């Protein structure tokens, strides 16, 4: 028993799966967006905390310098 070429074409054309790339692209972009939604606020908070610590360090150094200058001036006035 031989099969006709038209029946083979019909069988092979229906057995191929549809192209899954649009679904995987959507899933991949959802993963990227969700990870950015988590990472971006963490980075912003870390930047704010780091900047505040930097400013506090600068202020402490200024106060220390002013105290040293004041002590030098007061000791010179007493002599």
C-alpha positions in Angstrom: 0.0 0.0 0.0 1.5 3.3 -1.1 0.5 6.7 0.3 -0.1 9.6 -2.0 2.2 12.7 -1.7 -0.7 14.9 -0.8 -1.5 12.9 2.3 2.1 13.2 3.4 2.1 16.9 3.0 -1.1 17.2 5.0 0.3 15.1 7.8 3.6 17.0 8.1 2.1 20.4 7.9 -0.3 19.8 10.8 2.3 18.2 13.0 4.7 21.2 13.2 4.2 23.2 16.4 3.5 26.9 16.1 6.3 29.4 16.6 6.7 29.9 20.4 8.9 33.0 20.3 6.2 35.6 21.0 5.3 33.9 24.3 8.9 33.5 25.4 9.7 37.1 24.5 6.8 38.2 26.7 7.9 36.0 29.6 11.5 37.3 29.2 10.4 40.9 29.2 8.2 40.4 32.2 11.1 38.9 34.0 13.3 41.9 33.1 10.6 44.4 34.1 10.0 42.7 37.5 13.7 42.4 38.3 14.1 46.1 37.5 11.1 46.9 39.7 12.9 45.2 42.5 16.5 46.4 41.9 15.8 50.0 41.0 14.3 51.1 44.4 17.0 49.2 46.2 19.7 51.1 44.3 18.0 54.4 44.9 17.7 53.8 48.6 21.4 52.7 48.8 22.4 55.9 46.9 20.4 58.1 49.3 21.8 56.4 52.4 25.4 56.6 51.0 25.0 60.3 50.1 23.7 61.1 53.6 26.6 59.2 55.2 29.0 61.1 52.9 27.5 64.5 53.9 27.7 63.6 57.6 31.4 62.7 57.2 32.1 66.0 55.5 30.3 67.9 58.3 32.2 66.0 61.0 35.5 66.9 59.3 34.5 70.6 59.1 33.5 70.7 62.7 36.8 69.0 63.7 38.8 71.5 61.7 36.9 74.4 63.2 37.5 73.0 66.7 41.2 72.7 66.0 41.4 76.2 64.7 39.5 77.6 67.7 41.8 75.8 70.1 44.8 77.2 68.3 43.5 80.7 68.4 42.4 80.5 72.0 45.8 79.2 73.1 47.6 82.0 71.2 45.4 84.6 72.9 46.3 83.3 76.3 50.0 83.4 75.7 
